[in-house]
Amino acid sequence: MDPVIIVGAGPVGLTLALALARQEVPSVVLDEGPGKDEPRLARTVVLREDTAALIERLTGVPLDEAGARWAGWRSMRRKQVMREITFGEDPDDAEVTGDPQAPAPLTPPLHVAQHVLTGALRAALAREPLAEIAVDSRLDAVEQETSGVTAHTRGPGGTWWRGSHLVGCDGPRSTVRKLLDIRFPGRTAVERHAVAALRTELPWPGRALLHRMPPWRTSGPSAGEVTARPLPDGVWRLDWLLPPGKDLVTPELLLAHVRETLTGWTGETSPSYELLDTGVHVVHHRLARRWRVGRVFLAGDAAHLLGALGTHGLDEGLRDADNLAWKLALAWHHGPHEALLDSYQAERRAVVAGRLRAADQALPLLRGGKGLRSYVPGAARGHDALLTDGHLGGGPLGAPAGYADSPLAPRHIEGEVPVDTPPGAPVTDVVVTAEDGSFVRLRDRLGRGALLVVLVAPGTGVWERRHWVTAGIMPRLVAAVTALPHPAELLVAESYPGAAAHTVLLVRPDGHLVTALNGVRPADLYAAAEATLGGPAPAKEEAEAGAGSR
């Protein structure tokens, strides 16, 4: 069968290719560049816990060695520390000061240069026999019919490519999106930031800082917000929020920002630093009207742009790839299932639209004029909490996506019971016993194309699997899992947050909880699994007719 064609060799396209390869689906990545990424320390990405784990799982590279995981977070307003967070190894160990009502933070984000991230992805793909990168290949035509997709590229090796499906991961100016005539409405230049990467020493090593309304603002017009994020080897990325407009950011102005900011933070009149890279980061908010047209899909910046108020668009792009990969893999191996493929747009577009709405609602409060809110008690702390959510991955601006309203969510499951993870949300990464008797993290079993069935059975961890695998409810559960309409892996956990003994969890291949059942209930488990796959699979002729009509 033909490979999946992926247009664009950025982090999202490379991640999708690796995720498909892990599920035994071949792909070809069309890279319009030479196959190398220019080192730019002023161009970095911040990854949340789930997306960092996805990259590590696919590349085998411990990203803590390639990037910097923040030791803490500090937010300041003028000279006052508003909030201070010290991260622990476990989220429950984190210390939060300055806001007693604030929820416990997530694990610390990971900050890494984008060229380092893409380098790790490219290196992993080079070892992958099921994936090919075609460099200097610029897409200029796409044709699709019932049985597949044909793409034409121009360049030194310009040719026609044949694929089962095509995914446009080709960025904000996506050629795929334009060829499909998909509208991309939204807002231009929602925020602008001057950016500098420099090597220096700051008074809070390893901690990210958000400083609003710093008292030294003298270097020209400024909206009064500076962010400092640590990188390895004593390097920091500094971002200065610029006022609305198109004022030119000159080298002299940027150097003045650097000097006065470091002076204000360190108290030194001539702070030492090594300037490594500079740039201007412009944030746009846009959302494609459609993410699927027949056998062609959009993902990453080709489908959405966001990034105001500390949110990070690449996180959502990587979640696009994770969501789409297992659905494409199932269609590739077993034939097109339209309801399952349609759910990609339904789930991912809804999540990103919610992020954009939350940011657009908050922007007037945080970036507007003084107005009434300046006199509302606690307004400054509320604004600080909102910005912290955006930067650290909490609240409506940054919390991990859930698919509670997904068309794949099962309805009317009689034996469903509540656990601390709501249906549709990402599961907690607990230790489980695998089928070979080894102890692994639950997250390590994701991305293989199989459903996961997790039995919560206290006490099993102290016995070898062979002693309890044929006892109690296990034989019934094994039989129920074997009868499911899709391959599934049976795992056993000593405990799971909020789950009673003998609770059975059904987990999607991308790590989102389908349902939690009160004991072994084969009919409920089968119904939930079938719903997760988009319902009963149609006949081959019916599926092909549906694919051709889109």
Salt bridges, closest charged atoms under 4 A:
ASP2 OD2 - ARG162 NE 3.60
ASP31 OD2 - ARG122 NH2 3.00
GLU32 OE1 - ARG138 NH1 2.58
ASP37 OD2 - ARG122 NE 2.90
GLU49 OE2 - ARG443 NH1 3.65
ASP50 OD2 - ARG319 NE 2.88
ASP64 OD1 - ARG69 NE 2.96
GLU84 OE1 - ARG74 NE 3.13
GLU84 OE2 - ARG207 NH1 3.20
GLU128 OE1 - ARG22 NH1 3.13
ASP140 OD1 - HIS152 ND1 2.86
GLU145 OE2 - ARG162 NH1 2.17
GLU191 OE1 - HIS193 NE2 3.07
GLU191 OE2 - ARG367 NE 3.03
GLU225 OE1 - ARG212 NE 3.58
GLU225 OE1 - ARG367 NH1 2.70
ASP239 OD1 - ARG229 NH1 3.27
ASP239 OD1 - ARG237 NE 2.82
GLU260 OE2 - HIS257 ND1 3.91
GLU274 OE1 - ARG199 NH1 2.95
ASP277 OD2 - ARG40 NE 2.59
ASP315 OD2 - ARG48 NE 3.27
ASP315 OD2 - ARG319 NH2 3.77
GLU316 OE2 - ARG319 NH1 3.09
GLU316 OE1 - ARG348 NH2 2.62
GLU316 OE2 - ARG355 NE 2.87
ASP320 OD2 - HIS304 NE2 2.64
ASP320 OD1 - ARG348 NE 2.70
GLU338 OE1 - ARG292 NH2 2.65
GLU338 OE1 - ARG550 NE 2.94
ASP342 OD1 - ARG292 NH1 2.63
ASP342 OD2 - ARG550 NH2 2.72
GLU347 OE1 - LYS327 NZ 2.79
GLU347 OE2 - ARG508 NH1 2.70
ASP360 OD1 - ARG187 NH1 2.99
ASP360 OD1 - HIS285 ND1 3.23
ASP429 OD2 - ARG441 NE 3.37
ASP429 OD2 - ARG443 NH1 3.59
GLU464 OE1 - ARG466 NE 2.84
GLU489 OE2 - ARG445 NH2 2.78
ASP510 OD2 - ARG508 NH2 2.79
ASP524 OD2 - ARG521 NE 2.92
